[in-house]
Amino acid sequence: MARASRFMDPTSIGPSEEEFAQSPESRWIRKKIKMRECARFVAANPKPDFTTGKDTLCFCGLPFYKHSRISAIANSPPSAVTWSWKRDTKLLPTDAFGEIDFVGYEDIQRKYVRMDAETNMSDVLHLLLEVWGMKRPNLLISVSGGEKNFRLKSKLKDVFRRGMVKASRSTGAWIVTGGINSGVMRYVGEAMRDYYLTAASTVPVVALGITTWGCVKNREDLQDDFGSGLWPATYTMTPTTEVNANCLDPNHTHFLLVDNGTNNQPGAETKFRVELEQQITNIKTGNSKDDVLIPMIRLLIEGGVESLESVQESIRSGIPIIIVKWSGGLADLLAYIYDSAKVEYVVEKYLGATRTRSHSVTENAMPDKLRRAIEKTLGSENLEKHWRALRECVYDRELVTVFDYHSTMEIDVAILKGLLKANKDQVFDQLKLALAWNRVDIAKSEIFTEDKIWPPGSLHEILYSAIKQDRVDFVDLLLDCGTSIKDFLTTERLLMLYNTVSDHSLLKDLICRLKRKHHSAGRDITHKDIKRLIKMLIDINVEPYATRPANRSIQVGSNRKKESKLPFEDLFLWSVLMNRQDMAKLFWKQGKDATAYALLAFGILNAMATKTEDTELRNSLIRNAEEFGDLAMGVLNECFEADEKKTNLLLIRRHEQFGDANCLKLAIKSDNKQFISHPACQDFFRNVWMGNLALENGTFRLLISPIFLGIFLLKVKEVYYNIKETPHSQISLTSDKYNLKHGTLERQINLKRSTSDGKENTLYGCPKDGTLKHTSESMDGIKKKKLQGLLWQLHRIRSIYTAPVMIFAHSVIAYFIFLAIFSYMLLVEFSEEMGSCEIIIFIWILTLMIEEMRQFCSTSQVRKDEEFTRVALWQKFLKKKKEYWSDSWNKVDVLTISLFILAAILRFCPSTITAARIAYSFCLMSFFFRILHVFTVHKELGPKIIMIRRMMIDLVFFLIILMVFVLSYSIATYAIMFPNSVFSYSLVRQILRKGYWTLYGELFLEEYEGGEECTENATIYINRPERRCPEERNVGTLLMAFYVLFANVLLLNILIAMFSNTFQKVQENTDRLWHYMRCSLIYEFYNKPFLPAPLSLPIYVFLMIKWVLNRGCRVCLDLSPDLSEAQDREIMQWENVIADAYTQRMKRDRENSMETKVFEISERLENITGRMREIQSSKDIIQHLNRWLDSLDDKISRILKDARKENNSKALVDIKRKKPILSTVALRRSSY
């Protein structure tokens, strides 16, 4: 009835079914897939007169009235007529296919099809892979065993479910079962349900049910008379009393319903399933040459005669089997024979090599103690045949693995070990299996043994797969086994890794945006795209592998494969961009320059977090960035504690792969305030800020020194010169720290001109070989003497006036003088004729304009190999503009200078002299506002500027909300009190005036009440709106009361709360913010001339001429010394040693942490609990045996008593025969 009602209901056949009926899937199935129906009726139990009744059953299992397509009726006796499904059935297009919707289960449709038992296996594979779109499996697990009246023990059930979930989660497996909702197949379905409920991965898992069509309960729900399939077919699971009828399992994903034209006659799917499994194992896991044939394993749980045939066929085909011991039935029988058999080792030749195989040696004759077990499990018929089959199943021990669920080993590990044992001669296939399952422990114990020798380059493809699949432990294992990462990483492989990114990933999205911006063709990611991306994210010129000078001629796809110079660093960069944190940390540990690369990762991940709208991904990126920030801080801490001098060099050492940037520049570009706040960085910046001035100069001396020109108050670091004991002495000046060369002409305002040999003038007073000397050092053949006399005084004056702290002090004093002159000019002297003060102001601001131009030109470096074409120069200009505009104070400077230029233009026109005064006034306000930048040098005042900036942002958002209330109240009140007003500018002003000034307490009560002079005469108030008397005063007053309540009380308190929150956030990070702001200030004044404006104007003219003559000198924004190659290598190796020690210590701390110990204790407790359950189960068995022996004693006692009473001699003889049995029973009982 369910089927008939479906077709009678007109709403059941909608557009979706028509659409599916015309789909390629429906057309292909109707064309290729057939079903069988009985075409010749042969009565199974005919009547005495050999007539056929309506309910007479045919040999096919169906009654006569259900034979609608029979072509013949046989009324002869059964002995005279035979029925064969191959001969007496006919093929028809299948009428059952589509998707199943199980009533009462989650709304997931499962594919199904009814097909002929002799369907071509190539068509079946095409249906699975192409029509249904199932992904090729990495593993095929065929589950055999108990079908009915089979219950797993609770522990075995948990172990089985957990093992199947792990096996499914590790690789995209196909699990093949009988597909019915009983026996072991139901437990497989429950395991799949647990997988889909708990699996975080998106690896597809297929549970393929293959069963006989005639044994499916309620199969009429799956049929469609119209031949278009059911989308979906509503399938109801009902209890069944029929012997061979079973419902389908709702947790399987696909069903193949094998039809041989019979009804309630199982076994039609057995041969079909074996052939399909063999066909699947003959195809590869993928289409590449490195893919392997799909491995298969059979899992036996309990089982009977049918399972024995399947296991025997698997062994003959070389398919390994897993026998679940203690599950009962055939599994226990095979496990016992396997464990009790003798082992014989045979050496044989295989593929030109020798291998050792182990065989089980059993007796030809069936042991008596096994006879009863075989009879109980497999039946009393064909005992010898069953014994031969059992021996054959356990003969090849490499193909058999016995799994004892009482052990600590999980079933997924047993499956993998079974596969590895069966393929132990194919080590690369073993590796691929272990990699697919992500079982590095098995790979260590079973594959990477001491007797294995791996030729160079043999593990490259495995390593590539491990990196691509994010198998961090496997990558670490392969590197430990000696795989050369330098030989592995070619430009082709690196590009292949980049192009494995998903089309929906953030990296792909960012690359596509850059390609559209630069009009790049193609969808593949190139190294140029990566370089542009990193430049966009962190504004650092990272040199990718393919664009380095040594590899610049490499073309992807060429036969020449160049190795990377920095393979770990290139892979680290790939991992960071892919957001694979664990893989990135592995390559970070293996690579060099730990601090620099950790800072780079911090900046990239934080920048990527700002480019996504996905909250979960953003949080992941920020979390990973913070972890790399902590790693950079940890390494820097260890270095600073070990050696402060080397740490200073580490911070300012150039990195060629980062465009000669150092760690400090990376930290600034990545906005890493925590790193900048580190004592090592602050100690370095303090030395730079003080220049050659001694650090013991206090704040008071620095404040008053500009008054006395600083000559007599400030102390300068002592300077020594080296005298070589040779006829021609060579003098070299050194100081107790690094001798920073300050002074405009010597630093050339930080413009470093490239010399003809490619070297650069340095900011450090060290020899060109990079030797850094200390005053306490004493070298052979060299004497140190202190600099004295006139040279010392000249050096002292130069050091005082070129120190950044003194440049700052002089600039501040000059700026205050400038503000005083500007204010005096605007208040007293400003007129149509230009005065002397105004001329000074013009010259002063011209100097400031030149300084801003210098800052604009020094924002980014000009590379030696950079082209000077029109396009290149325009792109360079855009880069400079972007970097210059990123500083908020530069925006203020541009606005101020623009206002001054506007005022200067207006002041030369007599008619606009007033407008010029207003523009000058706004310009002066902006100049006064610029004083706030000076406060960044103070620890308390500096963070307050950040507070003001952030509170202004809060205020903007608050004003948006506030304007909603202001406009609504103002317009509504004015419309009520003054209706039909004339539109004018004064009307808009009057409306906004009331709503806005009411916020500050101006309530305009006289307007609400109306004065004595107000009038209601329209002819009067039309010209004077303020004379109009208000209407509906009570309503207006009431609205004002509510408005004041909401605006003054509620909204303004919200604003106060917002300000308090912002203040609290800034206050928590006061030190970090101030250190970061101070760093920017030091960079700014380190680059400035030693003379303040306007005295620095001649210096700017000189530098401009020199810049033009040299066609753009390289601009130095870092403070990096020129180190020799040996010194650079020494600093790098020292950092690597410190970083390795730090990571090892972190690993030990993590292993000794409380969380790790709690986890280990919980695992031990779980094992102990399992053992206690086993002991309790054993006690229950012993108690059951004791009760059985007691009942047996009672029965024997009653037999003896009856025998004595009847005095039957025959009974007495029987009792004597039983005495040995009784003694054995008593002995066993005493042992318990």
GIMOHU-V995103 format. One record per backbone hydrogen bond with DSSP energy under -1.0 kcal/mol. CO is the residue of the C=O (numbers start at 1). NH is the residue of the N-H. Records with the same first field share a line. If there is no record, write none. Layout:
CO=NH  NH
This chain:
1=5
2=6
3=7
4=8
5=9
9=12
14=18
15=19
16=20
17=21
18=22
20=23
23=27
24=28
25=29
26=30
27=31
28=32
29=33
33=94
34=116
35=92
37=90
39=71
41=74
42=59
47=50
54=65
56=64
57=44
58=61
60=263
62=58
63=66
64=67
66=68
72=41
77=80
84=88
88=39
90=37
92=35
95=224
96=114
97=230
98=112
99=233
100=110
101=235
102=105
106=108
110=100
111=255
112=98
113=257
115=259
116=119
120=124
121=125
122=126
123=127
124=128
125=129
126=130  131
127=132
128=134
139=174
140=297
141=176
142=299
144=301
146=184
153=157
154=158
155=159
156=160
157=161
158=162
159=163
160=164
161=165
162=166
163=167
164=168
165=169
166=170
167=171
171=173
172=138
173=206
174=141
175=208
176=143
177=210
179=249
180=182
184=188
185=189
186=190
187=191
188=192
189=193
190=194
191=195
192=196
193=197
194=198
195=199
206=175
207=253  254
208=177
209=256
211=258
212=215
213=216
214=264
215=246
218=221
219=222
224=227
230=99
233=101
235=103
246=217
247=181
249=252
253=111
254=209
255=113
256=211
257=115
258=213
259=117
269=273
270=274
271=275
272=276
273=277
274=278
275=279
276=280
277=281
280=283
283=294
288=291
292=285
295=140
297=142
298=322
299=144
300=324
301=146
303=330
304=308
305=309
306=310
307=311
308=312
309=313
310=314
311=315
312=316
313=317
314=319
315=318
320=298
321=401
322=300
323=325  403
324=327
329=333
330=334
331=335
332=336
333=337
334=338
335=339
336=340
337=341
342=361
344=359
346=357
348=355
350=353
353=350
355=348
357=346
358=397
359=344
361=342
370=374
371=375
372=376
373=377
374=378
375=379
382=386
383=387
384=388
385=389
386=390
387=391
388=392
389=393
390=394
395=360  397
396=399
399=321
401=323
403=325
404=407
410=414
411=415
412=416
413=417
414=418
415=419
416=420
417=421
418=422
419=423
423=426
426=430
427=431
428=432
429=433
430=434
431=435
432=436
433=437
434=439
439=443
440=444
441=445
442=446
443=447  448
447=449
449=452
455=458
457=460
459=463
460=464
461=465
462=466
463=467
464=468
465=469
466=471
467=470
470=472
471=475
472=476
473=477
474=478
475=479
476=480
477=481
478=483
479=482
484=488
485=489
488=490
489=564
490=494
491=495
492=496
493=497
494=498
495=499
497=500
498=501
502=505
505=509
506=510
507=511
508=512
509=513
510=514
511=515
512=516
513=517
514=518
515=520
526=530
527=531
528=532
529=533
530=534
531=535
532=536
533=537
534=538
535=539
540=542
545=548
548=551
551=554
555=558
566=570
567=571
568=572
569=573
570=574
571=575
572=576
573=577
574=578
575=580
576=579
580=584
581=585
582=586
583=587
584=588
585=589
586=590
587=591
593=597
594=598
595=599
596=600
597=601
598=602
599=603
600=604
601=605
602=606
603=607
604=608
605=609
608=611
614=618
615=619
616=620
617=621
618=622
619=623
620=624
621=625
622=626
623=627
624=628
625=629
626=630
627=631
628=632
629=633
630=634
631=635
632=636
633=637
634=638
635=639
636=640
637=641
638=642
639=643
643=647
644=648
645=649
646=650
647=651
648=652
651=664
655=658  660
656=659
657=543
661=655
662=666
663=667
664=668
665=669
666=670
667=672
668=671
671=673
672=676
673=677
675=678
678=682
679=683
680=684
681=685
682=686
683=687
684=688
685=689
686=690
687=691
689=805
690=693
692=717
694=697
698=702
699=703
700=704
701=705
704=708
705=710
710=714
715=694
719=787
720=734
721=785
723=783
724=726
732=722
734=720
738=740
739=765
743=747
744=748
748=751
750=1116
755=758
759=755
763=741
764=766
767=770
774=777
779=782
781=725
783=723
785=721
789=793
790=794
791=795
792=796
793=797
794=798
795=799
796=800
797=801
798=802
803=807
804=808
805=809
806=810
807=811
808=812
809=813
810=814
811=815
812=816
813=817
814=818
815=819
816=820
817=821
818=822
819=823
820=824
821=825
822=826
823=827
824=828  829
825=830
835=839
836=840
837=841
838=842
839=843
840=844
841=845
842=846
843=847
844=848
845=849
846=850
847=851
848=852
849=853
850=854
851=855
852=856
853=857
854=858
856=859
863=866
869=873
870=874
871=875
872=876
873=877
874=878
875=879
876=880
877=881
878=882
879=883
880=884
881=885
884=887
887=891
888=892
889=893
890=894
891=895
892=896
893=897
894=898
895=899
896=900
897=901
898=902
899=903
900=904
901=905
902=906
903=907
906=909
909=912
910=913
912=916
913=917
914=918
915=919
916=920
917=921
918=922
919=923
920=924
921=925
922=926
923=927
924=928
925=929
926=930
928=931
929=932
930=933
931=934
933=936
934=937
935=938
938=942
942=945
943=947
944=948
945=949
946=950
947=951
948=952
949=953
950=954
951=955
952=956
953=957
954=958
955=959
956=960
957=961
958=962
959=963
961=965
962=966
963=967
964=968
965=969
966=970
967=971
968=972
969=973
970=974
971=975
972=976
973=977
974=978
977=1031
984=988
985=989
986=990
987=991
988=992
989=993
990=994
991=995
992=996
993=997
994=998
996=999
997=1000  1002
998=1001
1001=1003
1004=1008
1005=1009
1006=1010
1015=1029
1017=1021
1018=1022
1020=1024
1024=1027
1025=1028
1027=1015
1032=1036
1033=1037
1034=1038
1035=1039
1036=1040
1037=1041
1038=1042
1039=1043
1040=1044
1041=1045
1042=1046
1043=1047
1044=1048  1049
1045=1050
1046=1051
1047=1052
1050=1054
1051=1055
1052=1056
1053=1057
1054=1058
1055=1059
1056=1060
1057=1061
1058=1062
1059=1063
1060=1064
1061=1065
1062=1066
1063=1067
1064=1068
1067=1070
1069=1073
1070=1074
1071=1075
1072=1076
1073=1077
1074=1078
1075=1079
1076=1080
1077=1081
1078=1082
1079=1083
1080=1084
1081=1085
1082=1086
1083=1087
1092=1095
1094=1097
1096=1100
1097=1101
1098=1102
1099=1103
1100=1104
1101=1105
1102=1106
1103=1107
1104=1108
1105=1109
1106=1110
1107=1112
1114=752
1121=1123
1124=1128
1125=1129
1126=1130
1127=1131
1128=1132
1129=1133
1130=1134
1131=1135
1132=1136
1133=1137
1134=1138
1135=1139
1136=1140
1137=1141
1138=1142
1139=1143
1140=1144
1141=1145
1142=1146
1143=1147
1144=1148
1145=1149
1146=1150
1147=1151
1148=1152
1153=1157
1154=1158
1155=1159
1156=1160
1157=1161
1158=1162
1159=1163
1160=1164
1161=1165
1162=1166
1163=1167
1164=1168
1165=1169
1166=1170
1167=1171
1168=1172
1169=1173
1170=1174
1171=1175
1172=1176
1173=1177
1174=1178
1175=1179
1176=1180
1177=1181
1178=1182
1179=1183
1180=1184
1181=1185
1182=1186
1183=1187
1184=1188
1185=1189
1186=1190
1187=1191
1188=1192
1189=1193
1190=1194
1191=1195
1192=1196
1193=1197
1194=1198
1195=1199
1196=1200
1197=1201
1198=1202
1199=1203
1200=1204
1201=1205
1202=1206
1203=1207  1208
1208=1212
1209=1213
1210=1214
1211=1215
1212=1216
1213=1217
1214=1218
1218=1222
1219=1223
1220=1224
1221=1225
1222=1226
1223=1227
1224=1228
1225=1229
1226=1230
1227=1231
1228=1232
